[in-house]
Amino acid sequence: MTPAAPRFNEMFRVPTGMENFAGGGSIHPDMEGTLRSNPLKAFGMHKGFNFEGRVWWDGEKFCEAVYFGHHLKEVVKANSLQALMKAVNDKYGWR
């Protein structure tokens, strides 16, 4: 069973994010601080070629809800944004 993602419509989307199109993956330098300052209130996007992720801080770990189309595949958690990006991209692709 896929863990539930938060209600993103009750959170605000930050203008910073992660993407796979800049030489293997990039994380905006302001993303970590913005998410940590707003646990369960803010999310950022992770844009991949084959998927889209919504990333947030739950107060203990960074989390990413991975979507294909509008279908939630899974929620991945990690201690850092870099580790989160690696875990998601290793499974779903670095493009």
Residue pairs with C-beta under 8 A, 6 or more apart in sequence:
2 72
2 73
2 74
2 75
3 74
3 75
4 75
5 54
5 65
5 72
5 75
6 40
6 43
6 56
8 43
8 54
11 40
11 41
11 42
11 43
11 56
12 38
12 41
12 42
12 43
13 42
13 43
13 44
13 45
14 31
14 34
14 35
14 38
14 42
14 43
14 44
16 28
16 29
16 30
16 31
16 34
16 44
17 28
17 31
17 44
17 45
17 46
17 47
17 55
18 25
18 26
18 27
18 28
18 31
18 44
18 45
18 46
18 47
18 53
18 55
18 81
18 85
19 25
19 26
19 46
19 47
19 48
20 46
20 47
20 48
20 49
20 89
20 93
20 94
20 95
21 47
21 49
21 95
24 94
25 85
25 89
25 94
27 81
27 82
27 85
28 44
31 44
31 55
31 81
32 80
32 81
34 42
34 44
35 42
35 43
35 44
35 55
35 56
35 57
35 62
36 57
38 57
39 56
39 57
39 58
39 59
40 56
40 57
40 58
40 59
42 56
42 57
43 54
43 55
43 56
44 54
44 55
44 56
45 52
45 53
45 54
45 55
46 52
46 53
46 54
46 55
46 64
46 85
46 88
47 53
48 88
48 89
48 92
48 93
48 95
49 93
49 95
50 68
50 92
50 93
50 95
51 66
51 67
51 68
51 73
51 88
51 92
51 93
52 66
52 67
53 64
53 65
53 66
53 67
53 88
54 64
54 65
54 67
55 62
55 63
55 64
55 81
55 84
56 62
56 63
57 63
58 77
61 77
61 78
61 79
62 77
62 78
62 79
62 80
62 81
62 83
62 84
63 75
63 76
63 77
63 84
64 75
64 76
64 77
64 84
64 88
65 72
65 74
65 75
66 72
66 73
66 74
66 75
66 76
66 88
66 92
67 73
73 92
76 84
76 87
76 88
76 91
77 84
78 84
78 86
78 87
